[in-house]
Amino acid sequence: MIESADKNIKYSLDGNVMVIEIHRPEKKNALLPGMYAALAAGLRLGDADKAVNVILIRGIDDCFTSGNDVNGFIASDTASGERPSVAFMNALNETRKPIIAAISGLAIGIGTTLLFHCDLIYASENCFLQLPFSRLGLCPEAGSSYLLPKQIGHVRAAELLLLGERFSAHKAREYGIINEVLPQEQYLTYALDKAKTLAALPPESVQTSKGLIKRGQQRSVSDTIGVELEEFARLLQTPEAQAIVQAFLNKKKSA
């Protein structure tokens, strides 16, 4: 298998399951542009490889991802449509093969929104999720403003997206965002077992079934991602968002 172009993203093959691991423990798996590019490339690679039937995305044992690395995010001056993060969002939306997520610890921002593109999600009981965009003076991304209400209904989606509060894996399961909550020492093994079970089924049947489940959704999600990016870029320039970002950077410098 081709190696990842980024040291913080690892690819491996376990039978017919491709595992994409986010591995930047010293920064709580905060994502940099190069990591986004490697995540997108991994999804494209797995989707094209005939030896791969299922793709599993995981973090380290005590953190899925804390979201964007603010320094890398601010430093990026690339046009929105060309950003590696957007390539990752589009790859999630377009992948034909089943995507499974195994999450633990923090799943913040994109760490939660990417889950709405996954087909099966298994979490450890210590996992906390958050969609903090309104608290940052920003708006939803990765198609979440379309996918989340469609998945759990308007009122629950508004609660999570507008208030932006942290919520537990148990609440995520209650709301229908994830499949199962498991003890910390079992969540990854359980997710891998489910991935292998799925990978052993006739792949054409599984991929056709996924396509039918998501029939008509891909274009709507793509359009939503584009609108979200425009609004995100606009809001990022507002005094409120700039002040929040600057306060965060100052806090990091003084820590």
Secondary structure, 3 states (H helix, E strand, C coil): CCCCCCCCEEEEEECCEEEEEECCHHHCCCECHHHHHHHHHHHHHHHHCCCCCEEEEECECCECECCECHHHHHHCCCCHHHCHHHHHHHHHHHCCCCEEEEECCEEECHHHHHHHHCCEEEEECCCEEECCHHHHCCCCCCCHHHHHHHHHCHHHHHHHHHHCCCEEHHHHHHCCCCCEEECCCCHHHHHHHHHHHHHCCCHHHHHHHHHHHCCCHHHHHHHHHHHHHHHHHHHHCCHHHHHHHHHHHHHHHHC
